[in-house]
Amino acid sequence: MIADIAWNLDWASPDVRTILARVLEGAELSRADGLALAGAAGRDLHAVVVVADEMRRRQAGDLVTYVVNRNVNFTNVCIKHCTFCAFSRDHREEEGYFLPLEEVVRRAVEAREMGATEVCIQAGLPPKLDGRYYINLCRAIKRAAPDLHLHAFSPEEILYGSTRAAMPIGEYLLALREAGLGTLPGTSAEILDQEIRDLIARGRITVDQWVEVVTTAHRLGIRTTSTIMYGHVEQPAHWVQHMDRLRSIQRDTGGFTEFVPLSLIYQEAPMYRRGLVPGVRRGATGMEVVLMHALARLYLGPSLRNIQCSWVKEGPKLAQYLLAAGANDLGGTLINESISTSAGAAHGQLVPPAELRRLAREAGRVPAQRDTVYGILRTYARPEDDPDSPLDHVEDAARRFGSYQQLTASSSFRFVHPARAASG
């Protein structure tokens, strides 16, 4: 099998062919190898994709997994001003909202009733937030829906909560775990290069702080995802540096469940729309998206077997193609995602389970519903095995579940600064 594939790559350049042949023989990519592949184009790119698909087959099999979940972005008010973020609002802006705890719980319970196994909670960092708010939120959701997995709070939020609560990060994470937190999203990673971070999001959680939160969570038995945001001012060398750092963490802790490449949605991002960052690109090209997922499979796959493609960022059709470029997971149903939607993404409200299964089957693969940590709940070898999910019958997701636009336009959940609330 290896010899056949290597023979079929004779049309690739000698350097790329040599690297890929070593990968097929079980060797691990070095940083120099990664840098060489990160510049692949034309036939070399096609060769990288072919080998990534083969390594996906060996490492993850032919199942395409997905999770039935709901996103709840409970506030868009944030003390940070990251230039890539079109979601956040200053506390003085009219469009700032904050969902009360009981509304977040209601949305979580509603998701469970619709078949979700997970609720994903992330939001802005509102001023003067009670440091125990995240803890109380976990406890309230678990009381109302004890079997619902809480996948919640980015490393940035963990750092903010622990600071506001005057608790060490480890102690804070333990309190969250005791309150019902299951796993953390590995977002707020962007590019794990401090110089780039200072350019696109000065004041954001630092590289060292992000690593501290993630590795502390892993040591406490709290698993996390891992992500990268690309298509702005970074270069392919930064991709490899970022993946190399993640691979090192995974070797030490084994705590990452998946890697999720997230291309910049540039349309409404302040860095692009207002020209805040010189040289910012119009997001990743289609070829960069394909290369990123293939490179992730080759660089991370031996230690981190799950590579997710984001239909929110790339749309269902490109996400489907990425299943032939190293990816093995389609992410979640989401129900309503606000962060990418606010930046101009055309997708993000809901892709029902039946649609995710269709995408997998059309790619020649077998769909399977998973839980948050990639336990397989059910495999759907044949269409006649498919369940009848309530989410498959939702005709207008924005009307049924609400949307970011509705939240920012409505006065129902308008954010009120704690200082103003205290003064009456």
PyMOL commands that set and color helices and strands:
alter all, ss='L'
color gray80, all
select helices_A, chain A and resi 2-8+14-24+31-38+42-60+101-113+133-144+155-164+169-179+194-200+207-219+236-253+270-273+286-300+311-322+339-343+353-362+383-385+390-393+397-401+404-409+418-422
alter helices_A, ss='H'
color red, helices_A
select strands_A, chain A and resi 63-67+69-72+118-121+149-152+181-183+224-230+256-263+329-332+366-370+376-379
alter strands_A, ss='S'
color yellow, strands_A
deselect
rebuild
show_as cartoon
